[in-house]
Amino acid sequence: MATSEDIHEINKQGSFVRQKNRFITPFGDELGQLPVEAGRYRLLWARICPWAHRSIIVRELLGLQDVISVGTAAPIRTDKGWEFSLDKDKVDPVLKIQYLAEIYEATDPEYTGRATVPTVVDVLTGKVVNNDYFKLTNYLETSFKRFHKAGAPDLYPESLREDIDTFNDMLFHDVNNGVYKAGFAKSQAAYEAAYDRLFSRLDELEERLSHQRYLFGDKITDADVRFYVTLVRFDAAYYSVFKVNRNRIIDFPNIWNYAKDLYQTSGFGSTTDFESIKKGYQLGNLENNPYQLLTKGPDISIWNEPHDRNRFDEKVGK
């Protein structure tokens, strides 16, 4: 049985190196780009995966549910990769595949990497066209703008894009992927370096969120989506499974209230499945969990408790 996130590569220093994306053609209206059309694409994801989760959140926030369809794989990867066992007959009803790897092989028989989520498939051709999780939300925010619902938030405002990109790069290396660097490290030095870097960044972000409601002021942006998907998995999985146990998220007053604020915002909590998150990270890994025990906690009801982030609305109104 495969783990929820197979190790891509470990370098000579024992550090985790993530697999590069294979299908990175951008969406757009220019020659050579993927055409932006409603109903043409299917977004494949698994509820455990933070990279896939953020594209689902953005799809919800922007009202793209009728523009891009969604297929959901089971939270525990099998020996054959992500499986659509949640669907009738264990087959995605649109693409008619049981395993995600099948459509990767049909797209490129020479491809030797892992079939990853999120994956965007062109329904017309039945081929994978994009698995660039790092830029996918930006494509939904910009290239698909003509399909956004009325009143959709501007998650990637042009005036802030350079700052958001710089922030997201830091966030990815030190926090989003930082937990994996710690969890998959094969040397004490690599583990401690990732651990220290992660909590140093969390301390900085705790301070940043003491002054403003969201990462870039009083409006939710793409950066908040990317931070949220790590926060919502932290206490339920990363803290114990990846050995990042200096603090829980609930131990950071500002980050915790910020996380609850987002969770209680439509599109965030509604797409968060704690049971799938716990199963994906804890089960299937026979080496670390030979008896396949699933933790009973943590208590997820606290995510619906009141938060204090409305205090920043009062400051804006003055």
PyMOL commands that set and color helices and strands:
alter all, ss='L'
color gray80, all
select helices_A, chain A and resi 50-62+88-90+100-107+133-142+145-147+158-176+178-183+188-208+222-241+249-251+253-263+269-271+274-282+300-304+311-317
alter helices_A, ss='H'
color red, helices_A
select strands_A, chain A and resi 9-10+16-17+41-46+68-73+119-122+127-130
alter strands_A, ss='S'
color yellow, strands_A
deselect
rebuild
show_as cartoon
